[in-house]
Amino acid sequence: MAAIGAYLTEFNSRRSRFASAAEKFRNTILTELKGLYPIPSDWPKDFNVFDHQLREVFPNLQIAVASFRPFVTWYWRWAFERVWFIYRLGKNGRGIYKQQYDQYRPCSGVEIVDGKEIIHDNTKTYRENFKRNVDNLLKFAKQK
């Protein structure tokens, strides 16, 4: 009986710590990306301004991700790392997007990567990509 009680106490304590860490993570993301996410009410017209905003809040987001990482279940950490990578560098991290946040730059064109011609056009989808990437980050902070 004592073992069951100890297990339930630890389980509730773990859930409480996760809820607290998840709340802090969500609040940091939403505060830092205010005006850009979830509704892009203050989206800059110039990409350089947007890029500067993202780079300015990056240290706080990095701290939030690093603080929340231990609370992500061990078998989901690789996915959490991958989602954070995609938010910063795009799907493959090489090729089309050479720098951090380039996937949010409205552009179209053709590029040759590894001898293959790649046609890309994100002039209509760059905002949706940003929203989807932030949504994917926040999915890990949902209540269990």
OpenMM code with the backbone's topology and positions (N, CA, C; nanometers):
from openmm import Vec3, app, unit

residues = "MET ALA ALA ILE GLY ALA TYR LEU THR GLU PHE ASN SER ARG ARG SER ARG PHE ALA SER ALA ALA GLU LYS PHE ARG ASN THR ILE LEU THR GLU LEU LYS GLY LEU TYR PRO ILE PRO SER ASP TRP PRO LYS ASP PHE ASN VAL PHE ASP HIS GLN LEU ARG GLU VAL PHE PRO ASN LEU GLN ILE ALA VAL ALA SER PHE ARG PRO PHE VAL THR TRP TYR TRP ARG TRP ALA PHE GLU ARG VAL TRP PHE ILE TYR ARG LEU GLY LYS ASN GLY ARG GLY ILE TYR LYS GLN GLN TYR ASP GLN TYR ARG PRO CYS SER GLY VAL GLU ILE VAL ASP GLY LYS GLU ILE ILE HIS ASP ASN THR LYS THR TYR ARG GLU ASN PHE LYS ARG ASN VAL ASP ASN LEU LEU LYS PHE ALA LYS GLN LYS".split()
positions = [
    Vec3(0.0816, -0.1189, 0.0000),
    Vec3(0.0000, 0.0000, 0.0000),
    Vec3(0.0867, 0.1263, 0.0000),
    Vec3(0.1946, 0.1211, 0.0748),
    Vec3(0.2844, 0.2364, 0.0813),
    Vec3(0.3510, 0.2604, -0.0540),
    Vec3(0.3850, 0.1536, -0.1250),
    Vec3(0.4494, 0.1674, -0.2563),
    Vec3(0.3534, 0.2332, -0.3559),
    Vec3(0.2269, 0.1940, -0.3501),
    Vec3(0.1271, 0.2540, -0.4393),
    Vec3(0.1114, 0.4020, -0.4073),
    Vec3(0.1072, 0.4346, -0.2797),
    Vec3(0.0965, 0.5740, -0.2380),
    Vec3(0.2171, 0.6557, -0.2838),
    Vec3(0.3360, 0.5985, -0.2700),
    Vec3(0.4574, 0.6685, -0.3136),
    Vec3(0.4568, 0.6884, -0.4652),
    Vec3(0.4122, 0.5866, -0.5378),
    Vec3(0.4053, 0.5965, -0.6838),
    Vec3(0.3077, 0.7071, -0.7257),
    Vec3(0.1905, 0.7102, -0.6648),
    Vec3(0.0910, 0.8118, -0.6991),
    Vec3(0.1396, 0.9527, -0.6643),
    Vec3(0.2092, 0.9648, -0.5515),
    Vec3(0.2643, 1.0943, -0.5125),
    Vec3(0.3667, 1.1415, -0.6151),
    Vec3(0.4571, 1.0521, -0.6554),
    Vec3(0.5583, 1.0871, -0.7551),
    Vec3(0.4942, 1.1189, -0.8898),
    Vec3(0.3928, 1.0422, -0.9272),
    Vec3(0.3230, 1.0655, -1.0535),
    Vec3(0.2593, 1.2043, -1.0557),
    Vec3(0.1912, 1.2400, -0.9484),
    Vec3(0.1273, 1.3721, -0.9393),
    Vec3(0.2309, 1.4834, -0.9369),
    Vec3(0.3412, 1.4599, -0.8692),
    Vec3(0.4483, 1.5578, -0.8640),
    Vec3(0.5090, 1.5802, -1.0026),
    Vec3(0.5300, 1.4719, -1.0765),
    Vec3(0.5846, 1.4811, -1.2123),
    Vec3(0.4885, 1.5560, -1.3047),
    Vec3(0.3601, 1.5254, -1.2931),
    Vec3(0.2606, 1.5961, -1.3753),
    Vec3(0.2578, 1.7443, -1.3435),
    Vec3(0.2684, 1.7760, -1.2161),
    Vec3(0.2682, 1.9161, -1.1737),
    Vec3(0.3918, 1.9893, -1.2264),
    Vec3(0.5085, 1.9261, -1.2192),
    Vec3(0.6311, 1.9881, -1.2715),
    Vec3(0.6216, 2.0074, -1.4220),
    Vec3(0.5672, 1.9078, -1.4942),
    Vec3(0.5502, 1.9205, -1.6380),
    Vec3(0.4551, 2.0347, -1.6704),
    Vec3(0.3435, 2.0431, -1.5990),
    Vec3(0.2452, 2.1488, -1.6251),
    Vec3(0.3072, 2.2867, -1.6032),
    Vec3(0.3862, 2.3000, -1.5002),
    Vec3(0.4516, 2.4273, -1.4714),
    Vec3(0.5535, 2.4625, -1.5810),
    Vec3(0.6347, 2.3662, -1.6204),
    Vec3(0.7353, 2.3894, -1.7253),
    Vec3(0.6680, 2.4181, -1.8591),
    Vec3(0.5610, 2.3472, -1.8898),
    Vec3(0.4890, 2.3675, -2.0158),
    Vec3(0.4261, 2.5060, -2.0195),
    Vec3(0.3706, 2.5489, -1.9088),
    Vec3(0.3103, 2.6824, -1.9016),
    Vec3(0.4163, 2.7907, -1.9221),
    Vec3(0.5295, 2.7735, -1.8581),
    Vec3(0.6387, 2.8698, -1.8730),
    Vec3(0.6885, 2.8723, -2.0184),
    Vec3(0.7008, 2.7558, -2.0808),
    Vec3(0.7450, 2.7440, -2.2194),
    Vec3(0.6468, 2.8136, -2.3140),
    Vec3(0.5184, 2.7822, -2.2977),
    Vec3(0.4148, 2.8442, -2.3815),
    Vec3(0.4143, 2.9960, -2.3653),
    Vec3(0.4203, 3.0421, -2.2407),
    Vec3(0.4174, 3.1864, -2.2152),
    Vec3(0.5372, 3.2575, -2.2774),
    Vec3(0.6542, 3.1952, -2.2696),
    Vec3(0.7735, 3.2562, -2.3295),
    Vec3(0.7592, 3.2659, -2.4807),
    Vec3(0.7147, 3.1581, -2.5438),
    Vec3(0.6982, 3.1582, -2.6899),
    Vec3(0.5962, 3.2649, -2.7306),
    Vec3(0.4814, 3.2658, -2.6645),
    Vec3(0.3762, 3.3600, -2.7007),
    Vec3(0.4154, 3.5045, -2.6728),
    Vec3(0.4895, 3.5283, -2.5666),
    Vec3(0.5337, 3.6637, -2.5349),
    Vec3(0.6365, 3.7127, -2.6360),
    Vec3(0.7336, 3.6282, -2.6675),
    Vec3(0.8410, 3.6683, -2.7579),
    Vec3(0.7918, 3.6864, -2.9020),
    Vec3(0.6918, 3.6101, -2.9413),
    Vec3(0.6417, 3.6174, -3.0789),
    Vec3(0.5104, 3.6954, -3.0879),
    Vec3(0.4874, 3.7822, -2.9909),
    Vec3(0.3653, 3.8623, -2.9888),
    Vec3(0.3563, 3.9472, -3.1162),
    Vec3(0.2413, 3.9462, -3.1780),
    Vec3(0.2199, 4.0190, -3.3020),
    Vec3(0.2498, 3.9361, -3.4263),
    Vec3(0.3222, 3.8268, -3.4086),
    Vec3(0.3553, 3.7376, -3.5202),
    Vec3(0.2800, 3.6054, -3.5105),
    Vec3(0.2523, 3.5640, -3.3876),
    Vec3(0.1879, 3.4357, -3.3636),
    Vec3(0.0930, 3.4514, -3.2466),
    Vec3(-0.0213, 3.3905, -3.2463),
    Vec3(-0.0854, 3.3016, -3.3425),
    Vec3(-0.1508, 3.3761, -3.4581),
    Vec3(-0.1854, 3.5031, -3.4362),
    Vec3(-0.2450, 3.5819, -3.5447),
    Vec3(-0.1413, 3.6862, -3.5856),
    Vec3(-0.1003, 3.6857, -3.7121),
    Vec3(0.0039, 3.7802, -3.7553),
    Vec3(-0.0492, 3.9224, -3.7713),
    Vec3(-0.0794, 3.9868, -3.6597),
    Vec3(-0.1376, 4.1206, -3.6629),
    Vec3(-0.0331, 4.2301, -3.6823),
    Vec3(0.0927, 4.1997, -3.6521),
    Vec3(0.1984, 4.2999, -3.6607),
    Vec3(0.3137, 4.2477, -3.7473),
    Vec3(0.2793, 4.1821, -3.8579),
    Vec3(0.3803, 4.1226, -3.9451),
    Vec3(0.4509, 4.2334, -4.0229),
    Vec3(0.5845, 4.2424, -4.0140),
    Vec3(0.6559, 4.3477, -4.0867),
    Vec3(0.6507, 4.3261, -4.2383),
    Vec3(0.6481, 4.4361, -4.3125),
    Vec3(0.6448, 4.4253, -4.4593),
    Vec3(0.7819, 4.3898, -4.5145),
    Vec3(0.8871, 4.4301, -4.4460),
    Vec3(1.0233, 4.4040, -4.4907),
    Vec3(1.0776, 4.2799, -4.4192),
    Vec3(1.1312, 4.1863, -4.4950),
    Vec3(1.1842, 4.0642, -4.4347),
    Vec3(1.2990, 4.0940, -4.3398),
    Vec3(1.3805, 4.1946, -4.3696),
    Vec3(1.4951, 4.2241, -4.2831),
    Vec3(1.4507, 4.2658, -4.1431),
    Vec3(1.3397, 4.3352, -4.1332),
    Vec3(1.2849, 4.3720, -4.0027),
    Vec3(1.2368, 4.2463, -3.9307),
    Vec3(1.1665, 4.1601, -4.0035),
    Vec3(1.1179, 4.0340, -3.9466),
    Vec3(1.2348, 3.9469, -3.9013),
    Vec3(1.3361, 3.9352, -3.9852),
    Vec3(1.4550, 3.8569, -3.9531),
    Vec3(1.5224, 3.9119, -3.8278),
    Vec3(1.5320, 4.0434, -3.8186),
    Vec3(1.5920, 4.1060, -3.7004),
    Vec3(1.5103, 4.0744, -3.5750),
    Vec3(1.3773, 4.0789, -3.5865),
    Vec3(1.2908, 4.0458, -3.4723),
    Vec3(1.3167, 3.9029, -3.4256),
    Vec3(1.3202, 3.8085, -3.5200),
    Vec3(1.3412, 3.6689, -3.4834),
    Vec3(1.4784, 3.6468, -3.4213),
    Vec3(1.5786, 3.7114, -3.4758),
    Vec3(1.7140, 3.6975, -3.4206),
    Vec3(1.7246, 3.7636, -3.2827),
    Vec3(1.6495, 3.8682, -3.2609),
    Vec3(1.6509, 3.9366, -3.1325),
    Vec3(1.5892, 3.8511, -3.0217),
    Vec3(1.4824, 3.7785, -3.0537),
    Vec3(1.4169, 3.6959, -2.9519),
    Vec3(1.4761, 3.5553, -2.9449),
    Vec3(1.5657, 3.5206, -3.0368),
    Vec3(1.6225, 3.3857, -3.0392),
    Vec3(1.6840, 3.3429, -2.9058),
    Vec3(1.7670, 3.4263, -2.8387),
    Vec3(1.8255, 3.3808, -2.7120),
    Vec3(1.7205, 3.3408, -2.6082),
    Vec3(1.6125, 3.4175, -2.5985),
    Vec3(1.5071, 3.3827, -2.5023),
    Vec3(1.4352, 3.2544, -2.5415),
    Vec3(1.4129, 3.2357, -2.6718),
    Vec3(1.3503, 3.1112, -2.7172),
    Vec3(1.4427, 2.9930, -2.6932),
    Vec3(1.5720, 3.0117, -2.7165),
    Vec3(1.6689, 2.9042, -2.6930),
    Vec3(1.6702, 2.8638, -2.5462),
    Vec3(1.6642, 2.9613, -2.4568),
    Vec3(1.6601, 2.9325, -2.3128),
    Vec3(1.5324, 2.8569, -2.2789),
    Vec3(1.4198, 2.9000, -2.3367),
    Vec3(1.2924, 2.8323, -2.3105),
    Vec3(1.2961, 2.6876, -2.3591),
    Vec3(1.3522, 2.6659, -2.4777),
    Vec3(1.3616, 2.5290, -2.5323),
    Vec3(1.4526, 2.4441, -2.4448),
    Vec3(1.5672, 2.4978, -2.4062),
    Vec3(1.6614, 2.4223, -2.3232),
    Vec3(1.6030, 2.3924, -2.1851),
    Vec3(1.5261, 2.4855, -2.1315),
    Vec3(1.4634, 2.4632, -2.0002),
    Vec3(1.3510, 2.3605, -2.0070),
    Vec3(1.2810, 2.3571, -2.1194),
    Vec3(1.1674, 2.2651, -2.1327),
    Vec3(1.2104, 2.1248, -2.1764),
    Vec3(1.3233, 2.1138, -2.2438),
    Vec3(1.3707, 1.9857, -2.2985),
    Vec3(1.3692, 1.8705, -2.1963),
    Vec3(1.4167, 1.8895, -2.0724),
    Vec3(1.4154, 1.7766, -1.9778),
    Vec3(1.2758, 1.7255, -1.9418),
    Vec3(1.1750, 1.8075, -1.9647),
    Vec3(1.0390, 1.7669, -1.9307),
    Vec3(0.9695, 1.6917, -2.0442),
    Vec3(1.0316, 1.6921, -2.1623),
    Vec3(0.9774, 1.6162, -2.2750),
    Vec3(1.0160, 1.4698, -2.2530),
    Vec3(0.9212, 1.3818, -2.2705),
    Vec3(0.9463, 1.2391, -2.2524),
    Vec3(1.0648, 1.1959, -2.3374),
    Vec3(1.1486, 1.1092, -2.2832),
    Vec3(1.2749, 1.0746, -2.3490),
    Vec3(1.2560, 1.0250, -2.4914),
    Vec3(1.1487, 0.9513, -2.5201),
    Vec3(1.1312, 0.8984, -2.6550),
    Vec3(1.0718, 1.0009, -2.7508),
    Vec3(1.0359, 1.1202, -2.7023),
    Vec3(0.9895, 1.2282, -2.7898),
    Vec3(1.0925, 1.3391, -2.8045),
    Vec3(1.2044, 1.3294, -2.7321),
    Vec3(1.3041, 1.4373, -2.7382),
    Vec3(1.3625, 1.4553, -2.8768),
    Vec3(1.3846, 1.3448, -2.9488),
    Vec3(1.4405, 1.3575, -3.0850),
    Vec3(1.3447, 1.4373, -3.1728),
    Vec3(1.2135, 1.4156, -3.1569),
    Vec3(1.1139, 1.4887, -3.2363),
    Vec3(1.1119, 1.6365, -3.1946),
    Vec3(1.1236, 1.6613, -3.0662),
    Vec3(1.1283, 1.7982, -3.0161),
    Vec3(1.2493, 1.8712, -3.0735),
    Vec3(1.3647, 1.8059, -3.0737),
    Vec3(1.4859, 1.8644, -3.1318),
    Vec3(1.4676, 1.8911, -3.2811),
    Vec3(1.4041, 1.7979, -3.3495),
    Vec3(1.3824, 1.8119, -3.4936),
    Vec3(1.2892, 1.9310, -3.5232),
    Vec3(1.1838, 1.9455, -3.4460),
    Vec3(1.0900, 2.0561, -3.4653),
    Vec3(1.1594, 2.1902, -3.4387),
    Vec3(1.2430, 2.1962, -3.3371),
    Vec3(1.3181, 2.3179, -3.3075),
    Vec3(1.4154, 2.3487, -3.4221),
    Vec3(1.4779, 2.2456, -3.4759),
    Vec3(1.5689, 2.2614, -3.5897),
    Vec3(1.4944, 2.3149, -3.7117),
    Vec3(1.3782, 2.2578, -3.7389),
    Vec3(1.2986, 2.3012, -3.8551),
    Vec3(1.2506, 2.4451, -3.8365),
    Vec3(1.2120, 2.4825, -3.7167),
    Vec3(1.1708, 2.6208, -3.6910),
    Vec3(1.2827, 2.7180, -3.7285),
    Vec3(1.4054, 2.6827, -3.6939),
    Vec3(1.5182, 2.7723, -3.7182),
    Vec3(1.5742, 2.7640, -3.8598),
    Vec3(1.5907, 2.6421, -3.9132),
    Vec3(1.6678, 2.6250, -4.0364),
    Vec3(1.5907, 2.5664, -4.1533),
    Vec3(1.4657, 2.5332, -4.1365),
    Vec3(1.3903, 2.4743, -4.2464),
    Vec3(1.3951, 2.3222, -4.2422),
    Vec3(1.3300, 2.2597, -4.3389),
    Vec3(1.3133, 2.1142, -4.3353),
    Vec3(1.4420, 2.0350, -4.3417),
    Vec3(1.5355, 2.0742, -4.4290),
    Vec3(1.6548, 1.9913, -4.4403),
    Vec3(1.7805, 2.0576, -4.3855),
    Vec3(1.7743, 2.1866, -4.3562),
    Vec3(1.8883, 2.2533, -4.2966),
    Vec3(2.0037, 2.2776, -4.3929),
    Vec3(1.9883, 2.2387, -4.5168),
    Vec3(2.0905, 2.2650, -4.6176),
    Vec3(2.0198, 2.2821, -4.7507),
    Vec3(2.0901, 2.3228, -4.8497),
    Vec3(2.0254, 2.3391, -4.9791),
    Vec3(1.9637, 2.4762, -4.9906),
    Vec3(1.8331, 2.4825, -5.0038),
    Vec3(1.7637, 2.6074, -5.0310),
    Vec3(1.7896, 2.7105, -4.9211),
    Vec3(1.7752, 2.6723, -4.7966),
    Vec3(1.7867, 2.7677, -4.6873),
    Vec3(1.9282, 2.7628, -4.6318),
    Vec3(2.0012, 2.8685, -4.6546),
    Vec3(2.1410, 2.8727, -4.6142),
    Vec3(2.1595, 2.9305, -4.4742),
    Vec3(2.0653, 3.0137, -4.4300),
    Vec3(2.0790, 3.0792, -4.3020),
    Vec3(1.9541, 3.0583, -4.2182),
    Vec3(1.9712, 3.0854, -4.0910),
    Vec3(1.8605, 3.0751, -3.9978),
    Vec3(1.7468, 3.1666, -4.0428),
    Vec3(1.6248, 3.1146, -4.0403),
    Vec3(1.5005, 3.1854, -4.0715),
    Vec3(1.4820, 3.2183, -4.2192),
    Vec3(1.5651, 3.1680, -4.3075),
    Vec3(1.5473, 3.1956, -4.4500),
    Vec3(1.4188, 3.1349, -4.5061),
    Vec3(1.3649, 3.0303, -4.4420),
    Vec3(1.2425, 2.9698, -4.4937),
    Vec3(1.1225, 3.0627, -4.4780),
    Vec3(1.1370, 3.1698, -4.4022),
    Vec3(1.0293, 3.2668, -4.3851),
    Vec3(1.0461, 3.3875, -4.4768),
    Vec3(1.1452, 3.3837, -4.5637),
    Vec3(1.1678, 3.4909, -4.6605),
    Vec3(1.0819, 3.4616, -4.7835),
    Vec3(0.9939, 3.5534, -4.8221),
    Vec3(0.9145, 3.5283, -4.9429),
    Vec3(1.0036, 3.5342, -5.0670),
    Vec3(1.0161, 3.4219, -5.1346),
    Vec3(1.1008, 3.4177, -5.2534),
    Vec3(1.0587, 3.3011, -5.3427),
    Vec3(1.1047, 3.3070, -5.4669),
    Vec3(1.0834, 3.1962, -5.5592),
    Vec3(1.2045, 3.1894, -5.6501),
    Vec3(1.2299, 3.0712, -5.7021),
    Vec3(1.3440, 3.0559, -5.7911),
    Vec3(1.3817, 2.9101, -5.8102),
    Vec3(1.4970, 2.8917, -5.8731),
    Vec3(1.5492, 2.7590, -5.9020),
    Vec3(1.6899, 2.7515, -5.8450),
    Vec3(1.7214, 2.6372, -5.7834),
    Vec3(1.8539, 2.6170, -5.7290),
    Vec3(1.8988, 2.4761, -5.7625),
    Vec3(2.0262, 2.4581, -5.7825),
    Vec3(2.0810, 2.3251, -5.8093),
    Vec3(2.1531, 2.2782, -5.6845),
    Vec3(2.1051, 2.1671, -5.6294),
    Vec3(2.1620, 2.1083, -5.5094),
    Vec3(2.1941, 1.9632, -5.5397),
    Vec3(2.3180, 1.9247, -5.5184),
    Vec3(2.3637, 1.7881, -5.5444),
    Vec3(2.3316, 1.7447, -5.6870),
    Vec3(2.3437, 1.8350, -5.7814),
    Vec3(2.3200, 1.8032, -5.9216),
    Vec3(2.1737, 1.7949, -5.9611),
    Vec3(2.0837, 1.8275, -5.8684),
    Vec3(1.9400, 1.8230, -5.8979),
    Vec3(1.8846, 1.9646, -5.8953),
    Vec3(1.7982, 1.9919, -5.9898),
    Vec3(1.7346, 2.1229, -5.9975),
    Vec3(1.6138, 2.1254, -5.9037),
    Vec3(1.6138, 2.2222, -5.8132),
    Vec3(1.5046, 2.2346, -5.7165),
    Vec3(1.4333, 2.3668, -5.7417),
    Vec3(1.3032, 2.3584, -5.7675),
    Vec3(1.2214, 2.4774, -5.7879),
    Vec3(1.1489, 2.5057, -5.6563),
    Vec3(1.1604, 2.6263, -5.6081),
    Vec3(1.0926, 2.6613, -5.4833),
    Vec3(1.0186, 2.7934, -5.4999),
    Vec3(0.9023, 2.7994, -5.4365),
    Vec3(0.8211, 2.9207, -5.4380),
    Vec3(0.7403, 2.9240, -5.3090),
    Vec3(0.7799, 3.0090, -5.2178),
    Vec3(0.7059, 3.0196, -5.0923),
    Vec3(0.6472, 3.1594, -5.0740),
    Vec3(0.6247, 3.2302, -5.1841),
    Vec3(0.5728, 3.3663, -5.1748),
    Vec3(0.4331, 3.3733, -5.1154),
    Vec3(0.3603, 3.2641, -5.1218),
    Vec3(0.2246, 3.2631, -5.0665),
    Vec3(0.2142, 3.1837, -4.9364),
    Vec3(0.3171, 3.1059, -4.9036),
    Vec3(0.3063, 3.0151, -4.7894),
    Vec3(0.4016, 3.0436, -4.6745),
    Vec3(0.4841, 3.1461, -4.6822),
    Vec3(0.5852, 3.1659, -4.5782),
    Vec3(0.5237, 3.1955, -4.4415),
    Vec3(0.4107, 3.2668, -4.4384),
    Vec3(0.3447, 3.2932, -4.3091),
    Vec3(0.2843, 3.1662, -4.2510),
    Vec3(0.2244, 3.0855, -4.3370),
    Vec3(0.1667, 2.9590, -4.2904),
    Vec3(0.2768, 2.8651, -4.2399),
    Vec3(0.3912, 2.8676, -4.3061),
    Vec3(0.5041, 2.7851, -4.2609),
    Vec3(0.5496, 2.8275, -4.1223),
    Vec3(0.5578, 2.9573, -4.0999),
    Vec3(0.5965, 3.0071, -3.9682),
    Vec3(0.4970, 2.9623, -3.8623),
    Vec3(0.3682, 2.9803, -3.8906),
    Vec3(0.2649, 2.9410, -3.7945),
    Vec3(0.2691, 2.7918, -3.7673),
    Vec3(0.2840, 2.7110, -3.8720),
    Vec3(0.2902, 2.5657, -3.8549),
    Vec3(0.4121, 2.5253, -3.7710),
    Vec3(0.5259, 2.5884, -3.7949),
    Vec3(0.6459, 2.5538, -3.7195),
    Vec3(0.6332, 2.5897, -3.5716),
    Vec3(0.5733, 2.7044, -3.5417),
    Vec3(0.5524, 2.7419, -3.4015),
    Vec3(0.4466, 2.6507, -3.3387),
    Vec3(0.3408, 2.6178, -3.4133),
    Vec3(0.2396, 2.5231, -3.3640),
    Vec3(0.3046, 2.3903, -3.3265),
    Vec3(0.3918, 2.3421, -3.4120),
    Vec3(0.4588, 2.2147, -3.3858),
    Vec3(0.5456, 2.2210, -3.2610),
    Vec3(0.6088, 2.3342, -3.2367),
    Vec3(0.6865, 2.3504, -3.1143),
    Vec3(0.5958, 2.3456, -2.9918),
    Vec3(0.4839, 2.4147, -3.0001),
    Vec3(0.3946, 2.4230, -2.8850),
    Vec3(0.3181, 2.2937, -2.8579),
    Vec3(0.3104, 2.2047, -2.9564),
    Vec3(0.2417, 2.0770, -2.9345),
    Vec3(0.3036, 1.9968, -2.8212),
    Vec3(0.4325, 2.0125, -2.8020),
    Vec3(0.5009, 1.9372, -2.6955),
    Vec3(0.4656, 1.9877, -2.5573),
    Vec3(0.4093, 2.1070, -2.5492),
    Vec3(0.3754, 2.1655, -2.4198),
    Vec3(0.2294, 2.1442, -2.3829),
    Vec3(0.1590, 2.0609, -2.4597),
    Vec3(0.0195, 2.0334, -2.4258),
    Vec3(0.0118, 1.9458, -2.3023),
    Vec3(-0.0973, 1.9594, -2.2297),
    Vec3(-0.1183, 1.8771, -2.1109),
    Vec3(-0.1272, 1.7309, -2.1482),
    Vec3(-0.0670, 1.6497, -2.0672),
    Vec3(-0.0722, 1.5035, -2.0903),
    Vec3(-0.1996, 1.4470, -2.0343),
] * unit.nanometer
topology = app.Topology()
chain = topology.addChain("A")
for resn in residues:
    res = topology.addResidue(resn, chain)
    for name in ("N", "CA", "C"):
        topology.addAtom(name, app.Element.getBySymbol(name[0]), res)
